[in-house]
Amino acid sequence: MRRVFEQSRNLFLSRFIITVLCIGIVFGLSGCWLKRVDDEDETKDVKVTEKETTDTVEATTVAPTETSAAASVEATETVPEVTTTEPPAPTFTNTANMYSSYAHMMSFDPATGWAEFDYFDILKGQDAIDWLVEHEGYTQADAEAEVNDYADSEYVYKNVNPQLRIADMNAVSITMMYDAGGTIVEVPDSVALTYSEFLTLYTAHPELVVDGDFFFYVTVTGDVITKVDQVYWP
């Protein structure tokens, strides 16, 4: 009886040990499998992290390049600011001999303010007699008789030089026989006009200014015309 009991106990212990060993083997294999899965997951995480890092680096690298390219295009397409410089004011030079004289105003340019004058001489007395003899075919006696019979306002007109002189009307003193509105003043007085008033008169009545009924006397100072006076001659 005792022998049977010991055999049963030994058999139970053997089975228990085998069961424990099997369980141990199973848990051991499970741990290895779980570790392998964890390792694979970690490897995947590392690969994903590396890929994300690579994408981030690429995005970081590409974005500034694209931005720089866009900025370059915008800078290229931007129209540069153009700085304009006003051209220098036009100037003129009188090549003719400059002196004070009677003259006709032959033209006026409102754009520049320049007027062109044709000089002439008023000859009286002996100068008139000599001119008639030398240039008009008069005898001495006839020339003297004619000139001596002249009234105070009469004279011999001398104009042999076609060259014109230029005056800047915006820089001279001006007197006219007409006011700015074109009304004739009480003769023999003339009226002073500013350049603006002179321009108004010319714009409305150019025939009263250029080669009209009244001629001018221009005063020259330092080879420059400084005064222009329209003259009443009875």
C-alpha positions in Angstrom: 0.0 0.0 0.0 2.7 2.4 0.9 4.6 1.5 -2.2 1.6 2.4 -4.3 1.3 5.7 -2.6 4.9 6.6 -3.2 4.6 5.6 -6.9 1.5 7.9 -7.2 3.3 10.7 -5.5 6.3 10.4 -7.7 4.1 10.3 -10.8 2.3 13.5 -9.6 5.6 15.2 -8.9 6.9 14.2 -12.4 3.8 15.6 -14.1 4.0 18.8 -12.0 7.6 19.4 -12.9 6.9 18.7 -16.6 3.9 21.1 -16.4 6.1 23.8 -14.8 8.8 23.3 -17.4 6.3 23.6 -20.2 4.8 26.7 -18.7 8.3 28.1 -18.3 9.2 27.3 -21.9 5.9 28.9 -23.1 6.5 32.1 -21.1 10.1 32.2 -22.3 9.0 31.9 -25.9 6.3 34.5 -25.3 8.9 36.9 -23.9 11.2 36.4 -26.8 8.3 37.0 -29.2 7.1 40.1 -27.4 10.7 41.4 -27.3 11.0 40.8 -31.0 7.7 42.6 -31.7 8.9 45.5 -29.5 12.2 45.6 -31.3 10.4 45.6 -34.6 8.1 48.4 -33.4 11.1 50.4 -32.2 12.7 49.9 -35.5 9.6 51.1 -37.3 9.4 54.1 -34.9 13.0 54.9 -35.6 12.5 54.6 -39.4 9.4 56.8 -39.2 11.2 59.3 -37.0 14.1 59.3 -39.5 11.7 59.7 -42.4 9.8 62.5 -40.6 13.2 64.1 -39.8 14.2 63.8 -43.4 10.9 65.3 -44.6 11.2 68.1 -42.1 14.8 68.8 -43.3 13.7 68.7 -46.9 10.7 71.0 -46.2 12.9 73.3 -44.2 15.5 73.3 -47.1 13.0 73.7 -49.9 10.7 76.3 -48.3 13.4 79.0 -48.0 14.6 78.2 -51.6 11.0 78.7 -52.9 10.6 81.8 -50.8 13.9 83.2 -52.0 13.0 82.4 -55.6 9.6 84.1 -55.2 11.3 87.1 -53.6 13.8 87.2 -56.5 11.0 87.1 -59.0 9.2 89.9 -57.1 12.4 91.9 -57.0 12.9 91.3 -60.7 9.3 92.3 -61.6 9.4 95.4 -59.4 9.6 98.5 -61.6 12.5 100.6 -60.4 11.7 104.1 -59.4 12.6 106.6 -62.2 14.1 109.8 -61.1 13.3 112.6 -63.5 15.5 115.7 -63.8 14.1 118.8 -65.3 16.1 119.9 -68.3 18.1 123.1 -68.0 16.4 126.3 -69.0 17.2 127.2 -72.6 19.7 130.1 -73.2 20.5 132.3 -76.1 23.5 134.4 -77.2 23.3 137.6 -79.2 26.1 137.5 -81.7 25.4 140.9 -83.1 26.8 144.1 -81.7 24.7 145.1 -78.8 23.7 148.8 -78.1 20.6 150.7 -77.3 18.4 151.4 -80.3 15.0 151.8 -81.8 13.6 148.4 -83.0 10.6 146.5 -84.3 9.5 143.4 -82.3 9.5 140.8 -85.0 8.4 137.8 -82.9 7.7 136.6 -79.4 7.7 133.0 -78.1 5.5 132.6 -75.0 7.2 129.2 -74.3 10.6 130.8 -73.7 9.7 134.4 -73.1 12.1 135.5 -75.9 11.4 138.3 -78.3 13.3 139.1 -81.5 14.0 142.7 -82.4 15.1 144.2 -85.7 17.2 147.3 -85.0 16.8 150.5 -87.1 18.1 154.0 -87.0 16.2 157.3 -87.0 18.2 159.8 -89.0 17.8 163.5 -88.6 19.8 166.6 -89.6 23.1 166.0 -91.3 23.0 162.2 -90.8 19.7 162.2 -92.8 21.2 164.5 -95.6 24.2 162.3 -95.9 22.1 159.1 -96.1 19.9 160.6 -98.8 22.9 161.6 -100.9 24.8 158.4 -100.4 22.1 155.8 -100.6 18.9 157.4 -102.1 20.4 159.3 -105.1 19.7 162.7 -103.8 21.8 165.7 -104.8 23.3 167.6 -101.9 20.9 170.5 -102.5 17.8 168.3 -102.7 18.7 166.4 -99.6 19.3 169.6 -97.6 16.1 171.1 -98.8 14.1 168.0 -97.9 15.6 167.4 -94.5 15.5 171.1 -93.6 11.7 171.0 -94.3 11.0 168.1 -92.0 8.7 168.5 -89.1 10.0 167.6 -85.6 8.5 164.1 -85.9 9.8 163.3 -89.4 13.0 161.4 -90.0 14.9 159.2 -92.5 14.4 155.5 -91.8 17.6 153.4 -91.9 17.5 149.6 -91.7 20.3 147.8 -93.5 21.2 145.0 -91.1 18.8 142.0 -91.2 20.4 140.5 -88.0 18.0 140.2 -85.1 18.7 140.7 -81.4 17.0 138.6 -78.6 15.6 139.9 -75.3 14.3 137.8 -72.5 11.0 139.6 -71.8 10.7 137.8 -68.5 13.9 139.5 -67.3 13.4 143.1 -68.6 11.4 146.2 -67.6 8.4 146.6 -69.9 6.3 149.6 -70.8 3.6 149.5 -73.5 1.1 151.8 -75.2 -1.6 149.3 -74.3 -2.8 147.9 -70.9 -3.0 144.2 -70.3 -6.6 144.2 -71.6 -5.5 145.7 -75.0 -6.9 149.2 -74.4 -4.6 152.0 -75.7 -3.4 154.4 -73.0 -3.6 158.1 -73.2 -0.8 159.2 -75.5 2.0 160.0 -75.3 2.3 158.2 -72.0 3.0 154.5 -71.8 2.1 152.0 -69.0 4.4 149.6 -67.1 3.4 146.0 -67.4 4.7 142.9 -65.5 5.7 140.0 -67.6 2.5 138.2 -66.7 0.5 141.2 -67.9 2.5 141.5 -71.1 1.9 137.8 -71.7 -1.9 138.4 -71.3 -1.8 141.2 -73.7 0.1 139.2 -76.3 -2.1 136.2 -75.9 -5.3 138.2 -76.6 -3.9 140.8 -79.0 -0.6 139.7 -80.6 -1.0 142.3 -83.4 -0.6 145.1 -80.8 2.7 143.7 -79.8 4.5 142.2 -82.7 5.2 144.5 -85.7 2.2 146.7 -84.8 1.6 150.4 -85.1 4.1 151.3 -82.4 7.8 150.4 -82.5 10.1 150.0 -79.5 13.2 151.4 -77.9 15.4 148.8 -76.3 18.0 149.7 -73.7 21.2 147.6 -73.5 23.3 147.3 -70.3 26.4 145.1 -70.3 25.6 143.7 -73.8 22.1 142.5 -72.5 18.7 144.1 -73.3 17.4 145.2 -69.9 14.5 147.5 -70.8 11.9 147.4 -73.6 9.7 150.5 -74.2 6.9 150.7 -76.7 7.2 154.2 -78.2 4.6 156.7 -79.3 5.8 158.7 -82.3 3.5 161.4 -83.5 
